[in-house]
Amino acid sequence: SQAVITLTEASFRIPSNQRNLLKVGDRYTIQDLTKIMLLSSSNEAAEALAGFYGRVNFISQMNSEARKWGMTQTNFNDPTGLSVSNQSTIRDIQKLVEQIYENFPDILSITRSRTVAVKELGSGNEWLSSSTNNFSGRPDFLGGKTGYTDEASGNLVSLFSYGNRTILVVVLGSSDRFLETEKLTNWFKNDFTPSK
């Protein structure tokens, strides 16, 4: 049976980046909360998922997996990515994306969608969680994740298909992460032709 998570006050420990998508007492399956977290960038969903597994243990496991994957310059300090203590490098982000691409393709599949239907189990209400990513729904977009904090500015990890290649574009600290990603992707397409 599918595990269900009830959102508690602890899920709302951080400033909300959503307009009341979620509220205390809402009940969702783990799958639906994961979709909301990945697509809508919901901090509350991330906190609820971490809380379900034990927040401290969840963060510890995130760091443990990062080490296993060779991400030696990465530290996770919270489940949302909001803390300035969350640190990584482009090389480590590449290692993370390679792991997701090879072993967890469902994550990319979720982030590829413009919207996904989720259901709040208490009321039975279904609603569409919408992507924060301008590239979602584009035929050549394989998946990715947005991120923003005042300290880090705009960040974006994107995978695109081009011919028989997969292109990874990582943009950090940008005031226009989507434009910068588009420029880098176009530069690649104009300067490199896929091998037959």
VENDA-V428279 format. One record per residue. N is the residue number from 0. BURIAL is I if it has 24 or more other C-alpha atoms within 12 Angstrom, else O. D_LAST is the distance of its C-alpha to the last C-alpha in whole Angstrom. Layout:
# VENDA-V428279
n->(N N)
burial->(BURIAL BURIAL)
d_last->(D_LAST D_LAST)
This chain:
# VENDA-V428279
n->(0 1 2 3 4 5 6 7 8 9 10 11 12 13 14 15 16 17 18 19 20 21 22 23 24 25 26 27 28 29 30 31 32 33 34 35 36 37 38 39 40 41 42 43 44 45 46 47 48 49 50 51 52 53 54 55 56 57 58 59 60 61 62 63 64 65 66 67 68 69 70 71 72 73 74 75 76 77 78 79 80 81 82 83 84 85 86 87 88 89 90 91 92 93 94 95 96 97 98 99 100 101 102 103 104 105 106 107 108 109 110 111 112 113 114 115 116 117 118 119 120 121 122 123 124 125 126 127 128 129 130 131 132 133 134 135 136 137 138 139 140 141 142 143 144 145 146 147 148 149 150 151 152 153 154 155 156 157 158 159 160 161 162 163 164 165 166 167 168 169 170 171 172 173 174 175 176 177 178 179 180 181 182 183 184 185 186 187 188 189 190 191 192 193 194 195)
burial->(O O O I I I I O O I I I O O O O I O O O I I I O O I I I I I I I I I I I I I I I I I I I I I I I I I I I O O I O O I I O O I I O O I O O O O I O O I I I I I I I I I O O O O I I O O O I I I I I I I O I I O O O O O I I I I I I I I I I O I I I O O O O O O O O I I I I I I I I I O O O I I I I I I I I I O O O O I I I I I I I O O O O O O I I I I I I O O O O I I O O I I O O I O O O O O O O O O O O)
d_last->(46 45 46 48 48 51 51 54 55 53 50 51 52 50 50 48 45 45 48 49 46 48 52 54 54 51 50 46 44 42 39 40 41 38 36 39 38 34 34 37 38 41 43 46 43 42 46 47 44 45 49 48 47 49 48 49 47 44 44 44 42 39 40 40 37 35 37 35 32 32 33 36 37 37 40 41 44 44 42 41 40 43 45 44 45 41 39 35 33 29 28 30 29 25 27 28 25 23 26 26 23 23 27 28 25 28 29 26 26 30 29 26 29 31 34 35 39 41 45 48 50 53 53 50 49 45 43 40 39 37 34 35 31 30 26 27 26 23 20 18 21 21 24 26 30 32 35 38 41 44 43 40 39 36 33 30 27 24 20 18 14 12 8 8 11 14 16 20 22 26 29 32 36 34 37 34 31 29 29 28 25 24 24 22 20 19 20 16 15 16 16 12 9 6 4 0)
